[in-house]
Each structure stands twice: as C-alpha cells, then as structure tokens.
C-alpha cells in the first residue's frame, strides 16, 4: 500500500477504516518502538489541528526531516519556559529533551486501530 502525501503528514489510506474526516489523518505504525501500545501494522488516527504540545501525550512530530510517533512529556525548562521530554515506550530512559521552539508537532494521536494476527 502506498502512502498519500498530505500538506503536513504522510497519511495512510487504510482499507480497515473509513476515510479520515477533515483535519484528521491515518498513520501506519512501521516500528515496534512504542510496543505494546502501538505495534507494526497498527493504524493511528491523528488530529492535525493540534500543532503545539500543551500536555503529556502521544504526538506525530518532525525530527531531522522525519515524521515519527513519540510520547512527549512537558517538563520545566530554562527560564520558566517548558521543555519537552521525547521518548518511546520501549526505551523510556533513552529519551531526549527538546526546547519549546525546536519541537515541531504535526498532530496528536487520538485513537489506534490494532490489526494484529493471532497464530
């Protein structure tokens, strides 16, 4: 299946779900870094209207030109400005900090469709 370019995010044309409503996108999970929450083959519904991180959650962010799904925690930063700890579920201790002006949020993950095979 091919991806469709979206103005902000690579959207996934899911055969399982209905086409996304306006302001939403479907993102196909391609790694297990956030397992067991999200695994390869899961489809995430992303709210594209959220372009700033205001609370802890799971976001699609842009990092070094790549779109990735990561957990983000708001933490106190320098001079009273918030800083963001970006990490994966499977490697929580290997996260990193991003300053407010450097975090590029493309959308917030709202729901997940788990499509897993049982053998």
Buried (B, 14 or more C-beta within 10 A) or exposed (E): EEEEEBEBBBBBEBEEBEEBEEEBBBBBBEEBBBBEBBBEEBBBBBBBEBEEBEEEBBBBBBBEEEBBBBBBBBEEBEEEEBBBBBBBBEEEEEBEEBEBEEBBBBBBBEEBBEBEEEE
